[in-house]
């Protein structure tokens, strides 16, 4: 099975060289003499790519791995791999050359990606675990195999053999259909992909190692030829919602399986014979209807990875899971609501990913029972890189840091639930504060921290420390949810690598001031939030004042000494009904490009943000002035107010003034989007009073707030200035639908 070939527009030599140059050198074009010397060879390489952008990009990945000299570039130009396209006449030779240039370990990892359905998103973490389970990754001293696999993943992204998904290559990627075809042509009959209603004739002399199937029927039907071979190593069944069972006979025949993936099916149980697959290393049951795992799973002594996310009917794990001595990853996503985790999980010394560690037991049996773990179990798992803990309120304070022995922890997620209504609130609060304080992560490698439902009166002492930059020098992402009773935020401005910060539902916070920046704000020196790029506040019900500590009369000398948010690109404020103003000094943040403000009932002014390109404003009824946004390119707003006679026909005054002054105030505006009432929408029709306002804007989209049964706006206007186009489904008098 190979992917369909799609034709694309070809590039001329000049454009092709620009693409090659950009992908090889990036912004590093200081050595003009070197680039000039290589250009002639580069243009010849572009010609060999036949103007195909994908071919040029993958060859750029090859060149980027070579020394920048004419000898190495000429080797690429004259490589015999260019002629390998004869194996598949529709594939450019550049793709074969890029594959041939890969180290042997990376070749296996690359070919494995073709088992995914066409154009499907491949999560980075899943690929890494597959490669480890398949034995593609060699163990290295003092380095986890998962870390080596992640380096391989980055290398394939860097060579343009995998395409990053959206902006985050660490999250996931996709594979171009031409590269997928290359994989199938190279693996011949060793790897097979079957879509819906596809049949397969197997040559019994062929050794099929990997089989991927989508859209299967009620039962998993593996082609009889594969059953007879008994050499299948990988079985993937995805996007098969009708599939309800796996036969015992199937697993009895395929005894040498290393990897089983069964996703998005209605399978409710696994046969007991699963325990006979002694070679099995990877078992993925994400988003199935599985209700329990058989005790025989404890026989899988080679199992490394067990995935159980989105299993909404699974509430317990078998005690035998503590026998999986080689388990490296246990992932139980939030949608899988376990009552407890069997006591003895601390025996699994190789665990480096533990997601869904439930403290205690939800029936109140407590952690002294044989069922249910306490935090003490974590002290025996020093290899952990990823840890998610749930139901922290059930933990027993032990008087010692629970995470003291985990020195390489990178991701920590903590969740607790509020005490029952009949509990003594004072005692419960003291206890949860003590538990959070005892966690005290000791890893300087920590990169991601999430806390959900911290209902104590303050954040943990290890977060409030004035030495956060020493304790957590590599922390890049923090998310704090439903910390409703905490009165003061930690001094997060100290963190030197923090890039993303989201704070949601901190209902007790009334003011955010210099304490949020850290003590350097008081000393007026250094930089607060030196690397922060995205800052989000949501559902801050009582937040009234936001200050950087700058007040009238403070001189420019003070302002210049403390650098605030020098890299902030995106600021979102949602559900902050009492916030009166944006902080003075935000205009100093010259990197801010996107601002979104939602449900800020008391906000009056948005002013003087010189670098802002995107502004989104929803439900800010007291807003009066939006001014001095000289570089604004995208304006998106909603107005759904009413007047005495019903739905209003008038724009908010701030928006009317802004749009009326568009040629002067919004010289760079490219797109305006408005959601409003139907009467107001009609004022933008060609004979309406607001038509002259939008006539000068390049792209305009106006939608009514009323939705149809499919969740779409019932009425709309779409306008483009150049080339002129006006479309609407609103008829006013004799206004035509297409103007």
Secondary structure as UniProt FT lines:
FT   HELIX           13..25
FT   TURN            26..27
FT   HELIX           32..48
FT   TURN            49..51
FT   HELIX           53..64
FT   HELIX           70..77
FT   HELIX           80..87
FT   TURN            89..90
FT   HELIX           93..100
FT   HELIX           104..112
FT   HELIX           113..115
FT   TURN            118..119
FT   STRAND          122..123
FT   HELIX           124..133
FT   TURN            134..135
FT   TURN            141..142
FT   HELIX           145..158
FT   TURN            159..160
FT   STRAND          163..164
FT   TURN            166..167
FT   TURN            169..171
FT   STRAND          172..174
FT   HELIX           177..187
FT   TURN            188..189
FT   STRAND          191..194
FT   TURN            196..197
FT   TURN            204..205
FT   STRAND          210..214
FT   HELIX           224..229
FT   STRAND          234..238
FT   TURN            241..242
FT   HELIX           248..253
FT   TURN            255..256
FT   STRAND          259..262
FT   HELIX           272..276
FT   TURN            278..279
FT   STRAND          282..284
FT   TURN            286..287
FT   HELIX           295..299
FT   TURN            301..302
FT   STRAND          305..307
FT   TURN            309..310
FT   TURN            312..313
FT   HELIX           319..323
FT   TURN            325..326
FT   STRAND          329..331
FT   TURN            334..335
FT   TURN            343..344
FT   HELIX           345..347
FT   TURN            349..350
FT   STRAND          353..360
FT   TURN            362..363
FT   TURN            367..368
FT   HELIX           375..380
FT   TURN            382..383
FT   STRAND          386..390
FT   HELIX           392..394
FT   TURN            402..405
FT   TURN            407..408
FT   STRAND          411..415
FT   TURN            421..422
FT   HELIX           425..439
FT   TURN            444..445
FT   STRAND          448..452
FT   HELIX           461..464
FT   TURN            466..467
FT   HELIX           468..471
FT   TURN            472..474
FT   STRAND          477..481
FT   TURN            484..485
FT   HELIX           492..494
FT   TURN            496..497
FT   STRAND          500..504
FT   TURN            507..508
FT   STRAND          511..512
FT   HELIX           514..516
FT   HELIX           519..523
FT   STRAND          527..528
FT   TURN            530..531
FT   STRAND          534..538
FT   TURN            541..542
FT   STRAND          545..546
FT   TURN            552..553
FT   HELIX           556..561
FT   STRAND          563..564
FT   TURN            566..567
FT   STRAND          570..574
FT   TURN            577..578
FT   TURN            584..585
FT   HELIX           586..588
FT   TURN            590..591
FT   STRAND          594..598
FT   TURN            601..602
FT   STRAND          605..607
FT   TURN            610..611
FT   STRAND          614..618
FT   TURN            621..622
FT   STRAND          625..627
FT   TURN            630..631
FT   STRAND          634..638
FT   STRAND          642..643
FT   TURN            644..645
FT   STRAND          646..647
FT   HELIX           653..660
FT   HELIX           662..665
FT   TURN            667..668
FT   STRAND          671..676
FT   HELIX           678..682
FT   TURN            683..684
FT   TURN            686..687
FT   TURN            689..690
FT   HELIX           691..694
FT   TURN            695..696
FT   STRAND          699..704
FT   TURN            709..710
FT   STRAND          716..720
FT   TURN            721..724
FT   STRAND          725..728
FT   TURN            733..734
//
